[in-house]
Amino acid sequence: MQQTSRVEDPEPLITPHVPHATFSTPDINSGAGDTQGSVEARSGWLMELGLRANEWDHMERTALHTAAGSGQAAACEALLLRQSEASAAELNLVDAQDWQGATPVHLAVGHGSAAVCRLLAAKRADLQAGLEFGVTPLQMAAEKGHEEVLNLLLADVVQRGGPEAILPAIVAARVSDGRGAWLLAAAEGQLGCCKALRESLSESELGALAPDRSGRGAMVLAARGGHTELCSWLLQSGACPAGLAEIDSCGWTPLHAASAEGHKGTVEWLLEHNADPMVGDEEGKTAREWAELRGRAAIESLLRKAEKAKS
């Protein structure tokens, strides 16, 4: 695709259609109050700059992929306007897939742009379409901490399938590690997303939040990542029924996980909340022994004192 000379305008679109490009057009949600005429004008600029709505780059991405992936709602609207003027035989941009099967929705979710997601949904894009290996938009939003997008996706789940569709959507796990949206948010310390997911579930549904392929639940994953604030919320909210006694398939407790990974602050918090330093894993190793094996001297010293106080 050839980029032509720059068009002189007060709101330039100067980026060619290439991967990771960033459109510099003003966003339609910026409060500037776009008119239909201004959107049509930007659509014309796109054409003059060589950005054709129905062409692909070497990654099989359209200009809409690029605009959605950089959160540029105004550019997305202009491209969709251009496509709506094309013949019915033209590419359906909102469902176009790149070489990995990603649609503009997936890129908008990954960027955290709720505005673009809403725009695409208004054009009948599927906000729940999964990728290969069990990856879903809900998982992507939860893992990256895009709370506004997550809430938008949860509302879409309810609209499509009713409240009973929420739990299956949350527990749907990707193939690589068996983690769904709940565990992905916990592993990354995404407190806001964890709260949103918890609020969408009833008390009776909490027991259906299964561990990942390594038997790790939300508390072990949060401790493993050193996410002390999230650990505190999980304990106080009752979102993890086993609490600090949660164990994975190797017998690791949250204290084992935090100690082995070197998260001293989390270890201190766990001990303050009565995590048992004497518990051994399936090999009989305590959290202190794992800290010693991993060269975590400060944590080992802390745990040694806790063991002495316990004995």
VOLO-250421 format. One record per residue: z, x, y of N, C-alpha, C in turn; residue in three letters. Coordinates in steps of 0.02 Angstrom, whole numbers, padded with zeros to 5 digits, always signed. Each point is the difference from the previous one (the first is absolute). Example, Ala and Ser with C-alpha at 12.3 -4.5 7.8 and 13.67 -1.06 7.14 Angstrom:
BEGIN
+00390+00660-00284+00000-00045+00059+00000+00045+00060ALA-00036-00018+00053+00003+00042+00059+00037-00039+00055SER
This chain:
BEGIN
+00000+00042-00059+00000-00042+00059+00000+00044+00062MET-00044-00014+00047-00007+00042+00059+00039-00030+00058GLN+00038+00042+00036+00034-00023+00060-00047+00010+00059GLN-00010-00052+00038-00043+00004+00059+00041+00025+00058THR-00034+00008+00058+00036+00021+00060+00052-00052+00020SER+00052+00024+00032+00055-00043+00018-00022-00054+00050ARG+00024-00061-00012-00013-00054+00045+00052+00001+00055VAL-00022-00004+00063+00047+00000+00055+00033-00069+00006GLU+00064-00003-00013+00037-00062+00005+00073+00017+00013ASP+00039-00047+00025+00070+00014+00016+00045+00004-00061PRO-00023-00024-00058+00041-00001-00061-00041+00030-00056GLU-00010+00066+00000-00049+00030-00045+00020-00001-00074PRO-00049-00009-00040+00006+00011-00072-00041+00062-00014LEU+00032+00056-00009-00037+00063-00002+00003+00033-00068ILE+00029-00033-00050+00010+00032-00064-00054-00021-00050THR-00035+00047-00030-00049-00018-00051+00035-00023-00063PRO-00039-00030-00044+00027-00027-00062+00009+00056-00051HIS+00059+00030+00001+00016+00053-00047+00070-00012-00025VAL+00020+00028-00059+00067-00010-00026+00052+00025+00050PRO+00056-00036+00003+00058+00018+00041-00014-00003+00075HIS-00055-00031+00019-00015-00006+00072+00049-00048+00032ALA+00010+00007+00065+00043-00044+00038-00039-00033+00055THR-00005-00065-00001-00034-00037+00053+00045-00002+00061PHE-00029+00011+00058+00040+00001+00061-00005-00064+00040SER-00028-00052-00030-00005-00063+00036+00068-00034+00006THR+00013-00034+00057+00064-00034+00009+00012-00052-00054PRO+00062-00007-00021+00018-00047-00053+00000-00071+00027ASP-00021-00049-00040-00001-00070+00023+00070-00028+00007ILE+00050+00034-00027+00068-00025+00005+00040+00038+00053ASN-00034+00036+00043+00034+00040+00050+00023-00040+00060SER-00018-00064+00002+00020-00041+00057-00052-00001+00055GLY-00056+00034-00010-00051+00004+00052-00039-00065+00006ALA+00004-00042-00052-00033-00064+00003-00075+00004-00009GLY-00023+00022-00058-00072+00006-00013-00033-00069+00004ASP-00059-00001+00028-00040-00061+00001-00054+00007-00054THR-00030-00056-00017-00055+00003-00048-00055+00046+00025GLN-00012-00001+00066-00052+00042+00028+00015+00074-00009GLY+00064+00020+00009+00017+00071-00006-00007+00023-00072SER+00017-00044-00048-00008+00017-00071-00074+00008-00015VAL-00041-00045+00027-00072+00005-00011-00028+00065+00030GLU+00027+00019+00058-00022+00062+00032+00016+00060-00044ALA+00061+00001-00028+00018+00056-00043-00043+00001-00063ARG-00018-00060-00024-00044-00003-00057-00067+00033+00016SER-00025-00011+00061-00061+00033+00021+00008+00075+00006GLY+00057+00023+00025+00012+00072+00005-00001+00032-00069TRP+00029-00035-00049+00000+00027-00068-00071+00014-00024LEU-00044-00048+00013-00069+00008-00022-00033+00058+00036MET+00011+00006+00066-00031+00053+00038+00025+00069-00020GLU+00062+00002-00025+00028+00063-00022-00017+00017-00072LEU-00039-00042-00031-00021+00014-00069+00048-00023-00052GLY+00050-00040+00019+00048-00026-00049-00025-00067-00027LEU-00036+00003-00055-00028-00060-00029+00051-00032-00047ARG+00009-00065+00007+00050-00035-00040-00013+00004-00074ALA-00064+00004-00020-00017-00004-00071-00023+00067-00028ASN+00026+00055+00025-00017+00066-00027+00063+00034-00024GLU-00009+00046-00048+00056+00035-00031-00003+00075+00015TRP+00058+00033-00005+00001+00073+00005+00002+00029-00071ASP+00012+00066-00005-00002+00032-00066+00059-00020-00044HIS+00051-00032+00029+00057-00025-00039-00008-00075-00016MET-00061-00024+00013-00017-00071-00010+00043-00046+00044GLU+00018+00025+00059+00038-00040+00047-00045-00024+00057ARG+00013-00061+00020-00036-00027+00058+00039+00017+00063THR-00030-00016+00057+00035+00010+00064+00063-00043+00003ALA-00001-00058-00035+00059-00043+00000+00058+00035-00037LEU-00015+00036-00054+00052+00039-00033+00033+00048+00049HIS-00043+00036+00037+00026+00051+00047+00041-00032+00055THR-00024-00055+00028+00036-00034+00054+00066-00029-00026ALA-00001-00031-00060+00061-00028-00028+00051+00054-00016ALA-00025+00057-00026+00044+00055-00018+00031+00036+00058GLY-00025-00013+00061+00031+00030+00059+00033-00054+00043SER+00005-00061-00026+00037-00053+00034-00034-00028+00061GLY-00067+00008+00005-00035-00022+00060-00027-00071-00009GLN+00041-00049+00019-00019-00070-00009-00061-00019+00041ALA-00006+00028+00061-00057-00018+00042-00066+00023-00032ALA-00001+00061-00027-00060+00024-00033-00015-00042-00062ALA+00052-00019-00037-00010-00043-00059-00032-00066+00020CYS+00025-00029+00054-00027-00065+00022-00072+00007+00021GLU-00016+00054+00034-00069+00011+00022-00046+00009-00059ALA+00022+00037-00050-00040+00010-00061-00010-00065-00038LEU+00052-00040-00004-00005-00063-00036-00045-00049+00038LEU+00000+00004+00066-00046-00041+00039-00071+00021-00014LEU-00012+00065-00002-00067+00026-00014-00023-00023-00069ARG+00046+00002-00049-00019-00020-00067-00014-00075-00004GLN+00038-00040+00038-00009-00072-00002-00069-00021+00027SER-00030+00045+00039-00066-00014+00028-00055+00021-00048GLU+00019+00036-00053-00050+00024-00048-00017-00055-00049ALA-00049+00013-00041-00021-00049-00049+00052-00007-00056SER-00003-00055-00036+00047-00012-00054-00005+00052-00055ALA-00057+00034-00003-00009+00050-00052+00034+00066+00017ALA+00025+00007+00061+00033+00061+00020+00066+00009-00037GLU+00026+00060+00002+00063+00017-00031+00057-00042+00028LEU+00044-00025-00044+00061-00033+00022+00051+00054+00016ASN+00008+00016+00063+00040+00058+00020+00072-00004-00023LEU+00031-00058+00004+00072-00003-00015+00015+00016-00072VAL-00048-00009-00045+00011+00014-00071-00032+00065-00023ASP-00031+00037+00046-00034+00062-00019+00049+00051-00026ALA-00018+00034-00055+00044+00049-00031-00028+00070+00008GLN+00045+00048+00011-00022+00070+00003-00001+00028-00071ASP-00008+00065-00007-00009+00030-00066+00063-00006-00043TRP+00057-00013+00031+00062-00010-00037+00017-00074-00009GLN-00043-00043+00022+00012-00072-00005+00040-00029+00057GLY+00013+00040+00052+00040-00024+00056-00042-00041+00048ALA+00027-00057+00021-00032-00042+00050+00030+00015+00068THR-00028-00027+00054+00032+00009+00066+00073-00023+00001PRO+00017-00051-00040+00070-00022-00003+00045+00056-00023VAL-00020+00036-00053+00042+00054-00025+00011+00054+00053HIS-00052+00015+00038+00007+00052+00051+00043-00025+00058LEU-00006-00064+00017+00042-00028+00053+00073-00002-00021ALA+00013-00018-00062+00068+00000-00026+00029+00070+00001VAL-00040+00048-00023+00023+00069+00000+00016+00027+00069GLY-00037-00024+00050+00012+00021+00069+00059-00037+00030HIS+00017-00058-00030+00054-00040+00028-00021-00047+00056GLY-00063-00020+00000-00025-00042+00054+00001-00074-00020SER+00052-00035+00021+00004-00072-00014-00055-00038+00037ALA-00017+00023+00060-00052-00034+00039-00067+00000-00036ALA-00018+00058-00029-00063+00004-00037+00004-00042-00063VAL+00057+00001-00034+00008-00041-00060-00009-00074+00015CYS+00028-00022+00056-00007-00071+00019-00073-00016+00015ARG-00033+00045+00035-00071-00011+00017-00042-00005-00064LEU+00012+00046-00047-00038-00001-00063+00016-00062-00041LEU+00064-00021+00000+00019-00061-00036-00035-00061+00029ALA-00009-00001+00066-00035-00055+00032-00073-00003-00021ALA-00026+00057-00023-00069+00003-00025-00002-00006-00076LYS+00055-00026-00028+00005-00014-00072+00004+00062-00044ARG+00024+00055+00028+00012+00059-00041+00060-00013-00045ALA-00002+00030-00059+00055-00008-00049+00054+00051+00015ASP+00058-00022+00025+00055+00045+00018+00038+00024-00061LEU-00013-00028-00058+00037+00019-00060-00042+00039-00051GLN-00062+00014+00016-00045+00033-00047+00028+00069-00019ALA+00006+00012-00065+00027+00063-00024-00053+00054-00008GLY+00024+00061-00002-00043+00057-00016+00008+00017-00073LEU-00033+00054-00021+00007+00022-00069+00072+00023-00013GLU+00018+00000-00064+00066+00025-00022+00058-00042+00027PHE-00013-00064+00014+00054-00045+00018+00026+00007+00071GLY-00035+00034+00044+00023+00008+00069-00017-00063+00041VAL+00049-00028+00035-00011-00060+00040+00015+00013+00074THR-00028-00040+00044+00016+00007+00072+00075-00006+00013PRO+00034-00044-00037+00072-00009+00010+00037+00065-00015LEU-00020+00034-00053+00030+00064-00016-00012+00051+00055GLN-00062+00002+00024-00018+00048+00052+00042-00010+00063MET+00007-00062+00021+00039-00015+00061+00073+00018-00010ALA+00028-00017-00058+00070+00014-00014+00014+00075-00002ALA-00043+00037-00032+00011+00072-00007-00004+00036+00067GLU-00045-00023+00043-00009+00034+00064+00045-00028+00055LYS+00038-00053-00016+00046-00026+00050-00032-00043+00053GLY-00056-00030-00014-00034-00042+00049+00028-00072-00006HIS+00056-00011+00033+00037-00062-00010-00038-00061+00024GLU-00033+00004+00057-00037-00058+00026-00057-00019-00047GLU-00035+00050-00026-00053-00013-00048+00029-00029-00064VAL+00056+00027-00022+00032-00025-00061+00018-00073+00007LEU+00029-00020+00055+00018-00070+00010-00062-00044+00003ASN-00054+00025+00029-00063-00036+00001-00026-00011-00071LEU+00004+00052-00041-00024-00006-00069+00044-00047-00041LEU+00066+00003+00011+00045-00046-00036-00015-00072+00019LEU-00013-00013+00064-00017-00068+00022-00065-00022-00032ALA-00047+00046-00007-00064-00016-00032+00009-00017-00073ASP+00045+00036-00034+00015-00014-00070+00025-00071-00008VAL+00047-00020+00043+00028-00068-00003-00053-00052+00016VAL-00042+00013+00049-00052-00047+00018-00049-00011-00058GLN-00014+00054-00036-00048-00005-00055+00029-00029-00063ARG+00063+00018-00016+00027-00020-00064+00068-00032+00001GLY+00027-00013+00059+00066-00030+00005+00055+00051-00008GLY+00064-00019+00012+00056+00046-00004+00007+00034-00068PRO-00021-00035-00052+00007+00029-00067-00047+00059-00012GLU-00047+00011+00045-00047+00057-00007+00029+00064+00028ALA+00056-00004+00037+00028+00059+00032+00024+00052-00051ILE+00040-00021-00048+00028+00048-00048-00054+00038-00038LEU-00050-00034-00030-00053+00038-00034-00035+00050+00046PRO-00009-00018+00063-00033+00046+00047+00043+00061+00013ALA+00066-00009+00005+00045+00055+00015+00008+00047-00060ILE+00002-00028-00060+00012+00042-00059-00064+00029-00029VAL-00058-00024+00024-00063+00028-00025+00001+00076+00010ALA-00008+00036-00055+00011+00073+00002-00065+00038-00008ALA-00004+00055+00036-00058+00044-00009+00007+00039-00065ARG-00055+00021-00027-00002+00031-00066+00034+00068-00001VAL-00007+00039+00053+00022+00070+00000+00074+00009-00015SER+00043-00042+00030+00072+00009-00011+00037-00065-00013ASP-00036-00056-00003+00032-00063-00014+00040-00028+00058GLY-00013+00022+00060+00038-00023+00058-00039-00055+00038ARG+00036-00053+00015-00027-00052+00042+00022+00010+00072GLY-00011-00050+00042+00014+00006+00071+00074+00016+00013ALA+00045-00032-00037+00072+00010+00010+00020+00073-00012TRP-00021+00028-00056+00019+00068-00017-00035+00051+00044LEU-00061-00014+00020-00036+00046+00044+00034+00004+00069LEU+00022-00057+00025+00036+00000+00063+00066+00037-00006ALA+00035-00010-00056+00064+00034-00010-00009+00075-00005ALA-00050+00022-00036-00012+00072-00009-00014+00035+00065ALA-00032-00035+00047-00017+00030+00064+00051-00015+00055GLU+00054-00034-00018+00052-00015+00049-00021-00050+00053GLY-00044-00046-00018-00025-00049+00048+00047-00060+00004GLN+00054+00008+00038+00053-00050+00002-00026-00068+00024LEU-00040-00001+00053-00025-00063+00026-00041-00038-00052GLY-00042+00036-00036-00041-00032-00052+00043-00024-00058CYS+00050+00040-00019+00045-00021-00053+00036-00065+00019CYS+00022-00005+00062+00033-00060+00023-00047-00060-00002LYS-00062+00010+00022-00049-00054+00000-00015-00024-00071ALA-00007+00047-00046-00012-00019-00069+00060-00035-00030LEU+00059+00025+00014+00062-00032-00026+00006-00071+00026ARG-00014-00010+00064+00007-00067+00030-00051-00050-00028GLU-00053+00025-00028-00051-00044-00028+00017-00023-00071SER+00053+00029-00029+00019-00016-00069+00065-00039-00002LEU+00007-00042-00051+00063-00035-00011+00048+00046-00039SER+00064-00019-00002+00050+00040-00037-00019+00006-00073GLU-00026-00054-00029-00017+00001-00071-00059+00044-00016SER-00041+00016+00051-00059+00041-00012+00014+00075+00004GLU+00058+00019+00026+00016+00071+00006-00002+00036-00067LEU+00022-00034-00052+00002+00031-00066-00069+00017-00028GLY-00052-00029+00030-00068+00013-00024-00030+00062+00031ALA+00037+00033+00046-00025+00061+00032+00011+00058-00048LEU-00047+00010-00045+00007+00049-00053-00006+00071+00026ALA+00029+00049-00037-00007+00070+00019-00071+00026-00013PRO-00013+00061+00024-00066+00030-00011-00006+00029-00070ASP-00053+00037-00013-00012+00025-00068+00051+00053-00021ARG+00036+00027+00048+00054+00048-00016+00068-00033+00001SER+00000-00066+00002+00063-00037+00000+00037+00001+00065GLY-00032+00022+00054+00033+00005+00065-00003-00066+00038ARG+00059-00022+00020+00004-00059+00043+00002+00021+00073GLY+00009-00049+00043-00002+00013+00072+00055+00048+00023ALA+00060-00006-00029+00055+00043+00023-00011+00073-00019MET-00022+00012-00061-00014+00069-00022-00056+00029+00042VAL-00052-00039+00013-00057+00025+00039+00020+00014+00072LEU+00040-00043+00029+00022+00011+00069+00044+00062+00005ALA+00045+00009-00049+00043+00060+00000-00042+00063-00012ALA-00048-00005-00044-00044+00057-00015-00037+00023+00062ARG-00017-00047+00044-00035+00018+00061+00047+00017+00058GLY+00065-00005-00011+00048+00015+00053+00004-00054+00054GLY-00015-00061-00019-00002-00055+00048+00069-00035+00002HIS+00047+00032+00032+00069-00024-00001+00008-00069+00030THR-00033-00013+00056+00005-00065+00032-00024-00056-00046GLU-00053+00014-00036-00026-00050-00047+00049-00009-00059LEU+00028+00055-00025+00050-00005-00053+00057-00046+00021CYS+00023+00010+00062+00055-00041+00026-00019-00073+00002SER-00060-00015+00023-00022-00070+00003-00007-00029-00070TRP-00028+00037-00046-00008-00024-00069+00067-00018-00030LEU+00050+00041+00014+00067-00013-00027+00032-00061+00032LEU-00003-00003+00066+00033-00054+00037-00034-00068-00011GLN-00066+00001-00006-00037-00063-00006+00001-00028-00071SER+00018+00041-00048-00002-00022-00069-00070-00001-00029GLY-00047+00031+00035-00069+00000-00023-00009+00040-00065ALA+00047+00046-00013-00001+00038-00063+00063-00019-00039CYS-00004-00047-00047+00059-00024-00035+00043+00054-00032PRO-00031+00054-00026+00038+00053-00032+00034+00046+00050ALA-00020-00004+00062+00031+00041+00052-00007+00074-00014GLY+00055+00037+00011-00001+00073-00008+00003+00020-00074LEU+00009-00049-00044+00000+00014-00072-00070-00005-00030ALA-00049-00013+00041-00069-00004-00024-00021+00066-00032GLU-00035-00003-00056-00023+00061-00034-00073-00007-00018ILE-00035+00058-00004-00070-00002-00021-00005+00015-00074ASP-00061+00010-00025-00009+00009-00072+00026+00066-00026SER+00016+00047+00045+00030+00064-00020+00075+00001+00011CYS+00027-00057+00020+00072-00004+00012+00022+00024+00068GLY-00048+00011+00044+00018+00021+00068+00026-00059+00041TRP+00054+00013+00035+00027-00048+00048-00028+00017+00070THR+00013-00042+00050-00019+00020+00068+00030+00067+00020PRO+00060+00015-00024+00032+00064+00017-00037+00058-00031LEU-00023-00007-00062-00041+00052-00031-00063+00012+00041HIS-00033-00054+00019-00064+00005+00035+00008+00034+00068ALA+00049-00022+00038+00011+00029+00067+00021+00073-00005ALA+00041+00016-00050+00025+00069-00008-00057+00047-00020SER-00039-00021-00048-00055+00043-00025-00052+00012+00054ALA-00011-00050+00043-00051+00006+00052+00026+00032+00064GLU+00064+00014+00002+00028+00037+00057+00017-00040+00061GLY+00017-00063-00008+00016-00043+00057+00076-00004+00010HIS+00026+00048+00034+00073+00006+00008+00031-00061+00034LYS-00031-00025+00052+00026-00057+00035+00005-00061-00045GLY-00050-00010-00041+00001-00056-00047+00054+00010-00053THR+00007+00061-00024+00052+00015-00049+00069-00016+00029VAL+00011+00021+00062+00064-00014+00033+00012-00076+00005GLU-00052-00036+00019+00007-00073+00005+00016-00031-00068TRP-00035+00023-00052+00012-00027-00067+00072+00013-00023LEU+00024+00060+00012+00069+00016-00019+00050-00042+00040LEU-00014-00010+00064+00044-00042+00041+00003-00072-00024GLU-00053-00020-00035-00003-00068-00026+00012-00003-00075HIS+00038+00050-00023+00027+00001-00068-00051+00010-00056ASN-00055+00034+00015-00044+00021-00054+00038+00049-00044ALA-00006-00007-00066+00039+00041-00047-00034+00067-00013ASP+00030+00056+00021-00031+00065-00011+00005+00025-00071PRO+00039-00034-00041+00012+00022-00069-00053-00027-00049MET-00040-00046+00022-00050-00032-00044-00054+00051-00019VAL-00015+00004-00065-00053+00044-00023-00063-00038-00016GLY-00057+00033+00002-00063-00032-00017-00009+00001-00076ASP-00060-00012-00024-00011-00003-00072+00011+00068-00034GLU-00003+00054+00039+00015+00067-00026+00072+00020+00012GLU+00038-00045+00031+00069+00015+00015+00011+00037+00065GLY-00053+00012+00038+00007+00037+00063+00023-00045+00056LYS+00048+00025+00039+00024-00037+00058-00043+00015+00061THR+00013-00036+00053-00037+00012+00062+00012+00072+00025ALA+00062+00024-00009+00016+00069+00022-00042+00051-00039ARG-00007-00011-00064-00038+00047-00041-00074+00001+00020GLU-00026-00058+00019-00069-00002+00023-00006+00034+00068TRP+00049-00008+00042-00001+00035+00065+00001+00075-00011ALA+00039+00023-00048+00003+00071-00016-00066+00025-00026GLU-00030-00038-00045-00065+00019-00029-00054+00004+00054LEU+00003-00043+00049-00051-00002+00053+00017+00046+00059ARG+00056+00035-00005+00018+00046+00054+00026-00034+00062GLY+00031-00057-00007+00028-00036+00057+00074+00018+00008ARG+00013+00059+00027+00068+00027+00002+00049-00044+00038ALA-00019-00024+00058+00045-00041+00040+00018-00065-00036ALA-00050-00029-00033+00012-00063-00036+00042+00014-00062ILE-00013+00055-00034+00040+00017-00059+00073+00007+00019GLU+00013+00034+00055+00069+00009+00023+00033-00067+00016SER-00037-00043+00032+00025-00067+00017+00017-00039-00063LEU-00044+00003-00049+00011-00037-00062+00055+00030-00042LEU+00007+00065+00002+00054+00033-00037+00068-00025+00026ARG+00005-00005+00066+00062-00026+00030+00012-00073-00020LYS-00054-00038-00003+00006-00071-00020+00021-00006-00072ALA-00025+00044-00043+00019-00001-00071+00075+00017-00007GLU+00023+00049+00037+00071+00020-00003+00044-00058+00023LYS-00022-00034+00052+00039-00056+00025+00001-00058-00050ALA-00053-00005-00039-00006-00054-00049+00041+00014-00063LYS+00006+00064-00019+00034+00018-00062+00076+00000+00007SER
